[in-house]
Amino acid sequence: TKARLYITHDEADTKNAPSVHHALPVIGKDVQPVKGLIVQLTLQGRNGLDERLLQLSGNGVGVLTRIMNDGKVCAVRWECKPLEEHYYRTGRWGKFELELANPSPDEELASSILMSSQRVFEKPKEY
């Protein structure tokens, strides 16, 4: 996927000209949500109250684990907190909080995050 140039008004400096940058594809807008995608927060997601107060994502990447509400809400397990699942809007109420972290998903990273979460729930070996 080619990066496109966007002028984002919420990132623009109101005193100067708006900033122009390369944008990553936004989940629910540019690409359909699919389990296993490697994602990160958009600016809208980073500015959310939970993220500002709790830093759930750790400013890192996560794996999209569930798709709900016809793709308008998705669950993510962050690399820094693989045992927790957090929910983000991917179109609900016009909010888009996730974007692709890497246009070609890293399957090894996705499986390691998901495996970390599953290890906790495995039945202990009997001796």
GICOR-V877141 format. One record per residue. N is the residue number from 1. RES is the residue in three letters. SS is DSSP state (@ for helix, = for strand, . for the rest). PSI is psi in whole degrees, -180 to 180 (none if undefined). D_LAST is the distance of its C-alpha to the last C-alpha in Angstrom with 2 decimals. Layout:
n:N res:RES ss:SS psi:PSI d_last:D_LAST
n:N res:RES ss:SS psi:PSI d_last:D_LAST
This chain:
n:1 res:THR ss:. psi:131 d_last:51.35
n:2 res:LYS ss:. psi:140 d_last:54.28
n:3 res:ALA ss:. psi:140 d_last:54.33
n:4 res:ARG ss:= psi:154 d_last:57.26
n:5 res:LEU ss:= psi:131 d_last:59.43
n:6 res:TYR ss:= psi:147 d_last:59.41
n:7 res:ILE ss:= psi:117 d_last:61.39
n:8 res:THR ss:. psi:122 d_last:59.24
n:9 res:HIS ss:. psi:-30 d_last:61.27
n:10 res:ASP ss:. psi:-14 d_last:58.50
n:11 res:GLU ss:. psi:-9 d_last:57.95
n:12 res:ALA ss:. psi:143 d_last:61.67
n:13 res:ASP ss:. psi:119 d_last:63.53
n:14 res:THR ss:. psi:-21 d_last:66.26
n:15 res:LYS ss:. psi:-27 d_last:68.71
n:16 res:ASN ss:. psi:-174 d_last:68.41
n:17 res:ALA ss:. psi:152 d_last:67.85
n:18 res:PRO ss:. psi:151 d_last:64.53
n:19 res:SER ss:. psi:147 d_last:61.76
n:20 res:VAL ss:= psi:132 d_last:61.07
n:21 res:HIS ss:= psi:169 d_last:57.71
n:22 res:HIS ss:= psi:126 d_last:55.50
n:23 res:ALA ss:= psi:145 d_last:53.33
n:24 res:LEU ss:. psi:155 d_last:49.98
n:25 res:PRO ss:. psi:133 d_last:49.64
n:26 res:VAL ss:= psi:132 d_last:48.93
n:27 res:ILE ss:= psi:129 d_last:46.30
n:28 res:GLY ss:. psi:-14 d_last:48.11
n:29 res:LYS ss:. psi:-58 d_last:51.50
n:30 res:ASP ss:. psi:-31 d_last:51.46
n:31 res:VAL ss:= psi:147 d_last:48.24
n:32 res:GLN ss:. psi:144 d_last:46.36
n:33 res:PRO ss:. psi:134 d_last:42.93
n:34 res:VAL ss:. psi:134 d_last:40.16
n:35 res:LYS ss:. psi:137 d_last:36.40
n:36 res:GLY ss:. psi:-10 d_last:35.12
n:37 res:LEU ss:. psi:142 d_last:38.35
n:38 res:ILE ss:= psi:123 d_last:38.17
n:39 res:VAL ss:= psi:165 d_last:40.35
n:40 res:GLN ss:= psi:170 d_last:41.85
n:41 res:LEU ss:= psi:142 d_last:44.08
n:42 res:THR ss:. psi:176 d_last:47.79
n:43 res:LEU ss:@ psi:-41 d_last:50.30
n:44 res:GLN ss:@ psi:-40 d_last:50.34
n:45 res:GLY ss:@ psi:-41 d_last:46.56
n:46 res:ARG ss:@ psi:-28 d_last:46.72
n:47 res:ASN ss:. psi:-2 d_last:49.48
n:48 res:GLY ss:. psi:151 d_last:47.53
n:49 res:LEU ss:@ psi:-47 d_last:47.07
n:50 res:ASP ss:@ psi:-43 d_last:43.24
n:51 res:GLU ss:@ psi:-42 d_last:43.18
n:52 res:ARG ss:@ psi:-40 d_last:45.87
n:53 res:LEU ss:@ psi:-42 d_last:44.22
n:54 res:LEU ss:@ psi:-12 d_last:40.48
n:55 res:GLN ss:. psi:57 d_last:40.47
n:56 res:LEU ss:. psi:-38 d_last:37.69
n:57 res:SER ss:. psi:-16 d_last:38.08
n:58 res:GLY ss:. psi:23 d_last:38.30
n:59 res:ASN ss:. psi:31 d_last:41.30
n:60 res:GLY ss:. psi:-151 d_last:38.98
n:61 res:VAL ss:. psi:160 d_last:37.85
n:62 res:GLY ss:= psi:178 d_last:35.53
n:63 res:VAL ss:= psi:132 d_last:34.56
n:64 res:LEU ss:= psi:119 d_last:36.27
n:65 res:THR ss:= psi:-26 d_last:33.54
n:66 res:ARG ss:= psi:148 d_last:35.58
n:67 res:ILE ss:= psi:126 d_last:39.21
n:68 res:MET ss:= psi:170 d_last:40.90
n:69 res:ASN ss:@ psi:49 d_last:44.43
n:70 res:ASP ss:@ psi:36 d_last:45.75
n:71 res:GLY ss:@ psi:4 d_last:44.64
n:72 res:LYS ss:. psi:-9 d_last:46.32
n:73 res:VAL ss:= psi:137 d_last:43.11
n:74 res:CYS ss:= psi:150 d_last:39.99
n:75 res:ALA ss:= psi:144 d_last:36.61
n:76 res:VAL ss:= psi:141 d_last:35.46
n:77 res:ARG ss:= psi:119 d_last:32.32
n:78 res:TRP ss:= psi:147 d_last:33.66
n:79 res:GLU ss:. psi:-37 d_last:32.27
n:80 res:CYS ss:. psi:-17 d_last:32.32
n:81 res:LYS ss:= psi:68 d_last:30.46
n:82 res:PRO ss:= psi:-12 d_last:28.24
n:83 res:LEU ss:= psi:-9 d_last:26.47
n:84 res:GLU ss:= psi:145 d_last:29.86
n:85 res:GLU ss:= psi:130 d_last:32.24
n:86 res:HIS ss:= psi:152 d_last:35.96
n:87 res:TYR ss:= psi:139 d_last:38.93
n:88 res:TYR ss:= psi:150 d_last:42.16
n:89 res:ARG ss:= psi:131 d_last:45.46
n:90 res:THR ss:= psi:51 d_last:46.38
n:91 res:GLY ss:. psi:-20 d_last:49.73
n:92 res:ARG ss:@ psi:134 d_last:49.42
n:93 res:TRP ss:@ psi:29 d_last:52.55
n:94 res:GLY ss:@ psi:15 d_last:53.74
n:95 res:LYS ss:. psi:139 d_last:51.06
n:96 res:PHE ss:= psi:105 d_last:49.15
n:97 res:GLU ss:. psi:-2 d_last:46.44
n:98 res:LEU ss:= psi:146 d_last:44.53
n:99 res:GLU ss:= psi:161 d_last:45.68
n:100 res:LEU ss:= psi:134 d_last:44.19
n:101 res:ALA ss:. psi:-27 d_last:42.85
n:102 res:ASN ss:. psi:121 d_last:43.37
n:103 res:PRO ss:. psi:-28 d_last:45.50
n:104 res:SER ss:. psi:101 d_last:43.14
n:105 res:PRO ss:. psi:141 d_last:39.61
n:106 res:ASP ss:. psi:101 d_last:36.95
n:107 res:GLU ss:@ psi:-33 d_last:34.17
n:108 res:GLU ss:@ psi:-43 d_last:31.78
n:109 res:LEU ss:@ psi:-45 d_last:32.32
n:110 res:ALA ss:@ psi:-46 d_last:31.97
n:111 res:SER ss:@ psi:-33 d_last:28.66
n:112 res:SER ss:@ psi:-38 d_last:27.26
n:113 res:ILE ss:@ psi:-45 d_last:28.35
n:114 res:LEU ss:@ psi:-37 d_last:26.90
n:115 res:MET ss:@ psi:-38 d_last:23.53
n:116 res:SER ss:@ psi:-40 d_last:23.36
n:117 res:SER ss:@ psi:-30 d_last:23.85
n:118 res:GLN ss:@ psi:-29 d_last:21.24
n:119 res:ARG ss:@ psi:-35 d_last:18.35
n:120 res:VAL ss:. psi:-32 d_last:18.58
n:121 res:PHE ss:. psi:1 d_last:18.23
n:122 res:GLU ss:. psi:145 d_last:15.25
n:123 res:LYS ss:. psi:131 d_last:12.41
n:124 res:PRO ss:. psi:148 d_last:9.39
n:125 res:LYS ss:. psi:143 d_last:6.42
n:126 res:GLU ss:. psi:138 d_last:3.77
n:127 res:TYR ss:. psi:none d_last:0.00
